[in-house]
Each structure stands twice: as C-alpha cells, then as structure tokens.
Amino acid sequence: QVQLVESGGGLAQPGGSLRLSCAASGFTFSSYGMSWARQAPGKGLEWVSSIDNDVSVTYYADSVKGRFTISRDNAKSTLYLQINSLKPEDTALYYCARDLTGWGEYDYWGQGTQVTVSS
C-alpha cells in the first residue's frame, strides 16, 4: 500500500535551518509529482512547494521562495524540503503529498512532521 512518512521536523531558532524528508513506498515514486504543504496552528492548509516526477521543474509559494528548496531522490524514493532562514511564521505541521495527475490533485498524504520556530 502507498505510504508517505515525513521526518526531520523539530524545534529550531529563527534564522536556522531544517531538512525535512518524506520516505515513499508502495508505488513507483519516479512516476509522480510530489508536493509539500503545511498547516499552521489555527489556520488552513497551505501549499508550499511542488516538484515534477523527473526533477525538471519546481514550484514555490511566494511566502517561501528563496528560503525553501524542494528536491527528490528517485533512487531512494525520498522527497526533501530544505528550509533555511526559518521564521516564526514557518511554524506548522508539514505534510508531503503525492500528485495523482500532475495538476495538484493529491491522493495520498503523510502524517506530517512538526516544525516549530522559536527562540
């Protein structure tokens, strides 16, 4: 069965960095675009970044552009999100998701990894 397992979250100081990972299994990872989204306390789900299946195209929300980098290792079936210059407003539960069609139709989500930015 399809599984997406995020890791790498934690407590970090403003200005710090974290690298999130999403280990995928149960499907041919290299055939699907993947995305990260986040949900801050008391707020709705926010799309953060996407990457296509062959690593040729990436997309970012304006709020994270220049600070976040999405990448993937298809040989390891793993998606990454490098987060630099952390801000308190980056505090959220971060999810990875599989894009079924390549057009933002997500059919599987991980359980999330918590990122807390605080001094």
C-alpha positions in Angstrom: 0.0 0.0 0.0 1.0 3.6 -0.6 2.9 5.1 2.4 4.4 8.5 2.9 6.4 9.1 6.1 7.7 12.5 6.9 10.6 13.2 9.3 13.1 15.8 10.1 10.9 18.3 11.9 11.7 19.8 15.3 12.4 22.9 17.3 14.6 25.4 15.6 15.6 29.0 16.2 14.7 31.9 13.9 17.3 32.0 11.2 18.1 28.4 11.5 17.6 25.5 9.1 15.9 22.2 8.9 15.8 19.4 6.3 12.5 17.5 6.0 12.3 14.1 4.4 9.4 12.1 3.1 10.0 8.4 2.5 7.7 6.9 0.0 6.8 3.3 -0.5 4.1 1.2 -2.2 4.3 2.9 -5.6 6.7 3.9 -8.4 7.9 7.1 -6.8 9.6 8.3 -10.0 6.3 8.4 -11.9 4.6 11.0 -9.7 5.0 14.7 -9.0 5.2 15.4 -5.3 4.4 18.3 -3.1 4.8 19.8 0.4 2.0 21.6 2.2 1.8 22.9 5.8 -0.8 23.8 8.3 -0.1 26.4 11.0 -2.0 26.4 14.3 -5.5 27.6 13.8 -5.1 28.1 10.0 -5.9 26.2 6.9 -3.7 24.0 4.7 -1.2 26.0 2.7 0.6 24.6 -0.4 4.3 25.2 -0.1 6.2 23.6 -3.0 6.0 21.0 -5.7 8.4 19.1 -7.9 7.6 17.1 -11.0 8.5 13.4 -11.4 11.7 13.8 -13.2 13.1 16.7 -11.2 13.0 19.1 -14.1 10.5 21.7 -12.7 9.9 23.1 -9.2 7.4 25.5 -7.8 7.2 27.5 -4.6 4.7 29.6 -2.8 5.7 33.2 -2.6 5.9 33.0 1.1 8.8 30.5 1.0 10.5 31.4 -2.3 14.2 31.9 -1.8 14.3 30.1 1.6 12.9 26.7 0.8 14.3 24.1 -1.7 12.4 21.1 -2.8 14.3 18.1 -4.1 13.9 14.4 -4.6 16.0 11.3 -4.9 14.1 8.9 -7.1 16.6 6.1 -6.5 15.8 6.4 -2.8 12.1 7.1 -3.2 12.5 10.1 -1.0 11.3 13.7 -1.2 13.1 16.5 0.6 12.4 20.1 1.7 15.4 22.2 2.8 14.2 25.1 4.9 16.6 27.9 5.5 16.3 31.3 7.3 13.5 30.0 9.4 10.9 32.4 10.6 8.4 32.0 13.5 5.6 32.0 10.9 7.1 28.8 9.4 5.8 27.0 12.5 3.4 24.4 11.2 2.8 20.7 10.6 4.4 19.9 7.3 2.9 17.2 5.0 4.1 15.6 1.8 1.6 14.5 -0.8 1.5 12.5 -4.0 0.1 14.3 -7.0 -2.0 11.8 -8.9 -2.4 13.8 -12.1 0.5 16.3 -12.1 -2.1 19.1 -11.7 -2.4 19.4 -8.0 -4.8 16.5 -7.4 -3.4 14.9 -4.3 -4.4 11.4 -3.5 -2.1 10.3 -0.6 -0.7 12.3 2.3 1.8 11.6 5.0 1.0 12.0 8.7 3.1 15.2 8.9 6.2 16.4 10.8 6.0 19.3 13.2 8.3 22.3 12.7 8.4 24.8 15.5 10.4 28.0 15.1 11.0 29.8 18.4 13.8 31.5 20.3 
